[in-house]
Amino acid sequence: MSNAVTAVPAATSAVALAHFSARLALETDCSDVHAAMQSGAPGFVLLDVRGPTAHAAGHVRGAVNLPHRDISAERMAAWPAATLFVVYCAGPHCNGADKAALQLARLGRPVKLMLGGIAGWRDEGFALDDGAAAVQSYACDCALV
């Protein structure tokens, strides 16, 4: 008996392998970022690509605030070319992290997007630095960045 799940056959294992491998090469989640940051040697630079106001209201501890519109070859020269960047914004309703990842990729920089952004971070129960209690919403001030 067919249903909405089984009506379209699953992809072959080879197709699934390629698809999910590609996703993991481009994305990471809040839990994995949290564990890596807690280790003291994460192996990446975490970029909060929201505007300074949103960053000041609450951000992931250890994140560097670099609004996506400020990402340039000149700004990125502060890090070695092989540095992996993990970017985040307000959450799934904000595309600031996608814009940042695109710009970093254009500059030839390795990049991954932290799924969920600040909203996902909070959903996982992880604390924010600097004003965590004041963060009442996950509104992105992307217009300011």
LUMPA-783388 format. One record per residue: x, y, z of N, C-alpha, C, CB in turn; residue in three letters; chain. Coordinates in steps of 0.001 Angstrom, whole numbers. Each point is the difference from the previous one (the first is absolute). Glycine has a CB too. Layout:
! LUMPA-783388
X,Y,Z,X,Y,Z,X,Y,Z,X,Y,Z,ala,A
...
! end
This chain:
! LUMPA-783388
845,-1181,0,-845,1181,0,894,1249,0,-1857,-1254,1230,met,A
1579,2169,-2124,794,1208,-156,-531,1117,892,540,-671,-2354,ser,A
384,1515,2809,-365,1202,738,938,1119,-452,-856,-1348,2011,asn,A
730,2508,-1412,801,1147,-434,1496,-240,177,-1907,1483,594,ala,A
2272,-2315,348,1417,-284,228,530,-994,-1027,-314,452,2446,val,A
-446,-1477,-2723,483,-1075,-873,-360,172,-1466,-176,-1472,1940,thr,A
-667,2458,-2267,-439,203,-1389,1170,334,-916,-2213,781,846,ala,A
3185,-56,-338,1210,306,-762,1097,-892,563,-708,2431,-475,val,A
1294,-3263,-333,1031,-913,499,1195,759,583,-724,-1685,-1706,pro,A
1340,1102,2702,1204,582,589,1127,3,-1026,-703,-782,2295,ala,A
1607,1718,-2126,1177,64,-868,866,-1231,235,-51,2531,22,ala,A
887,-2820,-982,948,-1094,183,978,385,1103,-223,-710,-2432,thr,A
892,-266,2973,990,265,1050,1103,928,-508,-490,-2246,1015,ser,A
892,2086,-2250,1055,852,-571,-455,1461,-67,846,-1959,-1345,ala,A
-2081,2179,918,-541,1355,-66,-124,579,1410,-1251,-572,-2125,val,A
760,-215,3072,-135,465,1382,1369,326,591,-2082,-1389,271,ala,A
3066,556,-545,1350,234,499,542,1330,-513,388,-2478,101,leu,A
-531,2733,-1375,483,1255,-583,-744,1195,592,583,-1216,-2123,ala,A
-1890,1096,2232,-825,1096,503,359,363,1446,-1840,-737,-1538,his,A
1839,-269,2412,230,285,1417,1454,351,290,-1866,-1541,552,phe,A
2783,997,-1319,1399,402,136,169,1472,-368,738,-2353,-517,ser,A
-1394,2773,-555,73,1401,-422,-610,918,1059,-110,-723,-2408,ala,A
-1026,328,2965,-623,824,1048,920,165,1195,-2244,-782,-744,arg,A
2868,-305,1183,887,78,1163,1269,788,-301,-904,-2186,774,leu,A
1292,2277,-2031,1154,813,-385,-333,1490,40,814,-1881,-1440,ala,A
-2108,2207,1384,-444,1396,-50,-654,489,1285,-304,-312,-2413,leu,A
-147,-604,3243,-787,364,1179,492,-742,1231,-1977,445,-1463,glu,A
1743,154,2612,246,-637,1285,-1139,411,911,2540,-11,-310,thr,A
-2650,-621,1469,-1097,372,882,524,623,1290,-1390,-1843,-975,asp,A
471,2403,1727,353,725,1221,688,-904,1014,-1930,1523,-392,cys,A
1467,-2746,520,576,-921,972,1458,-302,-324,-2264,-992,372,ser,A
2557,769,-1641,1381,-276,-392,887,1228,170,-835,-1710,-1616,asp,A
304,2896,1303,761,1235,206,259,202,1493,-1017,1021,-2087,val,A
-2,-1227,2907,146,158,1446,1098,-916,528,-2428,620,188,his,A
2391,-1889,-558,1011,-954,457,1392,414,-461,-1716,-1824,-47,ala,A
1833,2256,-1192,1300,418,-528,515,1238,744,-618,-949,-2258,ala,A
-261,1904,2508,410,1216,711,410,-330,1436,-1553,1372,-1441,met,A
864,-2306,2070,326,-408,1362,1346,-712,75,-2436,-190,474,gln,A
2856,-404,-1572,1254,-759,-9,1221,901,145,-1109,-1706,-1428,ser,A
947,2985,1111,1120,923,63,820,57,-1271,60,-426,2398,gly,A
-272,-508,-3287,718,-22,-1278,-989,-402,-1087,2217,-586,1130,ala,A
-3140,1500,-1478,-1077,-377,-916,445,-287,-1432,-1459,1364,1407,pro,A
2535,-750,-1858,451,-224,-1373,-711,878,-1014,516,-2314,644,gly,A
-1216,3342,-176,-690,937,-884,-174,1324,729,-1204,-1889,-1187,phe,A
870,2913,410,-363,1297,550,-1510,110,-132,2255,1078,-602,val,A
-2919,-824,1711,-1449,157,14,-330,1469,-229,-282,-1977,1570,leu,A
-461,2247,-2653,-365,1381,-334,-1478,244,255,1818,67,-1720,leu,A
-2104,902,2566,-1353,508,190,-149,1097,-1046,-108,-560,2542,asp,A
-698,316,-3558,-73,923,-1134,-1171,973,106,1063,-1753,-1395,val,A
-1648,1831,2606,-1061,987,241,642,1357,266,-1554,-1784,936,arg,A
724,2775,-816,486,1340,299,487,108,1434,-1575,918,-1690,gly,A
2297,163,1999,571,170,1336,-1046,69,1117,1877,1175,-1090,pro,A
-3043,-630,813,-1043,89,1022,-481,-1382,401,-695,2223,-901,thr,A
422,-3064,-74,-448,-1368,282,1111,-779,699,-1536,58,-2005,ala,A
2758,106,1549,1131,-697,622,138,403,1468,1173,-100,-2229,his,A
-1274,1390,2503,139,490,1373,-1117,-512,903,1133,2034,-888,ala,A
-2305,-2267,327,-1134,-484,794,188,-1447,431,-1483,1582,-1222,ala,A
2271,-2349,495,252,-1390,340,595,-736,-1174,-1869,54,1629,gly,A
2970,-739,-1381,697,-733,-1059,632,-1255,579,445,2142,-1255,his,A
-9,-3019,389,692,-1206,413,1375,391,523,-1264,-1407,-1695,val,A
1609,885,2874,1307,311,593,1105,-420,-964,-930,-292,2343,arg,A
1847,1201,-2594,1121,-264,-902,-232,423,-1432,552,-1861,1454,gly,A
-1781,2277,-1768,-298,429,-1369,586,1381,-268,-2107,-1370,22,ala,A
2590,1543,-1233,494,1296,-471,-1149,665,-745,2430,-818,-179,val,A
-2719,2064,521,-1058,715,-700,566,625,-1267,-1200,457,2177,asn,A
712,-943,-3321,383,541,-1301,-1247,-19,-869,2426,-802,212,leu,A
-3182,1911,-215,-1223,45,-803,273,-401,-1447,-890,1802,1496,pro,A
-57,-2525,-2059,230,-562,-1339,349,1042,-1037,-1560,-1792,585,his,A
1051,2988,-463,317,1055,-987,1408,550,137,-2391,588,-8,arg,A
3052,-933,1126,1366,468,213,1049,-1038,-386,-864,1426,1827,asp,A
422,-2575,-2303,944,-1040,-400,630,397,-1330,-1332,-1787,1222,ile,A
2642,1921,-1196,744,394,-1201,1361,-676,40,-1211,2236,-138,ser,A
1892,-2230,-977,1339,-582,-57,911,674,1014,-321,-548,-2428,ala,A
175,1852,2569,844,742,944,-254,-444,1441,4,1953,-1576,glu,A
-1272,-2091,1946,-347,-422,1367,432,-1436,257,-1943,1576,-17,arg,A
1815,-2442,-977,308,-1412,190,1504,-263,0,-2171,-564,-1083,met,A
2959,1543,649,1461,-163,-22,575,-188,1399,79,1394,-2062,ala,A
-860,-1109,3083,447,-183,1384,169,-1477,355,-1159,2128,607,ala,A
574,-3031,-1409,70,-1434,260,708,-704,-1152,-2120,116,1360,trp,A
2837,-1195,-1051,631,-781,-1076,-1049,-494,-998,1831,-708,1585,pro,A
-1429,534,-2815,-919,-362,-1091,-746,-1308,248,1510,1204,-1545,ala,A
-913,-2137,2265,-635,-1304,228,-936,-15,1202,1992,-1038,-1017,ala,A
-2164,2160,1694,-855,61,1189,-1433,-349,-360,1492,1745,1005,thr,A
-2068,-2673,-262,-1418,-334,-152,-820,991,799,526,-2449,-340,leu,A
-1561,2992,-290,-934,894,680,-1344,-690,135,1196,2031,-898,phe,A
-1799,-1899,2078,-1364,-454,231,-798,1264,270,697,-2313,932,val,A
-1757,2504,-1695,-780,1237,78,-1386,-265,568,1272,917,-1951,val,A
-1783,81,2681,-1382,-74,464,-621,1378,29,546,-2020,1355,tyr,A
-1868,2028,-1403,-799,1226,70,-1071,-223,1059,431,590,-2462,cys,A
-1575,31,2283,-1073,-87,991,-636,-1383,22,-427,2434,-304,ala,A
238,-3033,-842,-639,-1309,-41,-530,-309,-1373,-587,232,2382,gly,A
-271,-1241,-2449,-477,-463,-1303,-817,1027,-778,-1,-2249,963,pro,A
-469,3275,-292,-797,1037,-664,872,1140,-537,-1913,-581,1506,his,A
3222,453,-1345,937,1055,-410,1018,-606,-962,-301,1251,2207,cys,A
604,-553,-3290,964,-540,-959,1368,684,79,-1917,-550,-1482,asn,A
2176,1243,2567,1299,650,170,1158,-981,-37,-1128,1739,1334,gly,A
942,-2915,-728,1069,-1005,-4,228,-535,-1404,-566,-621,2360,ala,A
-513,472,-3132,151,-448,-1388,770,1042,-807,-2154,-1308,162,asp,A
1840,2581,57,709,1072,-707,1480,7,377,-2115,1363,-60,lys,A
2399,-1573,1349,1385,-36,457,736,-1193,-601,-678,1136,2133,ala,A
37,-2301,-2119,625,-1203,-555,285,180,-1486,-1186,-1410,1708,ala,A
254,2006,-2421,190,253,-1425,1195,922,-226,-2466,-308,-387,leu,A
2554,1371,1170,1110,946,-158,1337,-656,333,-1554,1887,558,gln,A
1578,-2685,509,1240,-702,349,402,-969,-1107,-565,213,2439,leu,A
-405,-939,-2986,290,-923,-1103,525,760,-1217,-1788,-1564,839,ala,A
1212,2719,-1121,489,823,-1123,1449,403,212,-2320,855,-383,arg,A
2703,-688,1652,1369,383,330,930,-1213,92,-909,1981,1223,leu,A
371,-3155,-1516,802,-1213,27,253,-540,1393,1043,789,-2057,gly,A
-1884,-390,3013,169,-418,1394,-869,-1201,340,543,2353,598,arg,A
0,-3326,153,-813,-1123,458,-1073,500,977,1964,-1584,-305,pro,A
-3192,1092,142,-1091,510,832,-1060,-1064,209,436,2310,-839,val,A
-1022,-2282,2030,-1169,-805,329,-1005,911,686,1381,-2134,222,lys,A
-2637,1791,-370,-1085,735,627,-462,-766,1234,-712,986,-2227,leu,A
557,-278,3358,-545,-624,1198,-1519,51,-96,2030,658,1395,met,A
-2619,-1827,-1610,-1457,-94,-133,-703,534,1244,283,-1986,-1501,leu,A
-1338,2742,1298,-808,480,1115,404,1350,545,-357,-2326,541,gly,A
1617,2719,-718,457,1283,502,-235,151,1496,-453,964,-2235,gly,A
231,275,2656,-255,287,1416,-1255,-725,478,1110,2245,-249,ile,A
-2137,-2307,-584,-1238,-691,398,297,-1465,301,-1380,1580,-1415,ala,A
2143,-2237,563,354,-1392,217,882,-180,1223,-188,-373,-2440,gly,A
1099,1312,2649,893,-39,1156,-824,17,1288,1816,1177,-1317,trp,A
-2765,-254,1362,-867,101,1180,-902,-1232,123,43,2515,-195,arg,A
-544,-3016,-919,-839,-1201,33,745,-1190,599,-1229,844,-2009,asp,A
2536,-899,1800,823,-1076,560,268,206,1491,1057,-301,-2245,glu,A
-1432,1490,2765,202,290,1414,1351,601,319,-1527,-1837,470,gly,A
2254,2276,-1494,1317,585,214,-134,1486,321,1030,-1695,-1558,phe,A
-184,2164,2450,-34,1400,434,653,914,-1030,46,-758,2386,ala,A
-437,2010,-2315,615,1045,-808,828,889,906,-1897,-61,-1670,leu,A
2929,650,1135,813,972,726,-590,1394,-157,2051,-1419,-340,asp,A
-1755,2277,1292,-345,1419,-52,-1474,260,-270,2290,415,-779,asp,A
-3077,-445,1806,-1402,352,-136,-897,-1144,-369,753,2194,-628,gly,A
-385,-3433,955,-828,-1152,-361,-1404,139,552,2035,-1430,-46,ala,A
-2168,1970,1259,-1324,130,602,-842,1041,-727,964,-673,2200,ala,A
-301,1602,-2866,-724,1069,-691,-504,-420,-1369,1387,1630,1225,ala,A
-921,-2786,-1728,-405,-433,-1330,-1394,-610,94,2415,-408,-694,val,A
-3427,1160,273,-1379,-447,68,-485,-554,-1320,-403,1681,1752,gln,A
1019,-1262,-2822,-411,-488,-1316,1254,-298,-801,-2164,1335,59,ser,A
1972,-1914,-1213,1120,-336,-852,-5,886,-1233,-39,-2364,838,tyr,A
-486,3555,-701,-93,894,-1147,1405,311,-500,-2165,995,868,ala,A
2327,-1104,-2131,1271,302,-643,10,1484,-357,213,-2375,-913,cys,A
861,3053,1272,112,1389,-435,835,36,-1283,-194,860,2403,asp,A
-138,-1772,-3312,736,-124,-1252,0,1301,-809,-589,-2423,-24,cys,A
-424,3260,232,-28,1266,-709,1151,889,449,-2488,-181,-231,ala,A
2998,-80,1442,1091,801,532,1365,-530,-386,-1467,604,1871,leu,A
1507,-1838,-2373,1300,-601,-286,385,159,-1452,-390,-1622,1820,val,A
! end
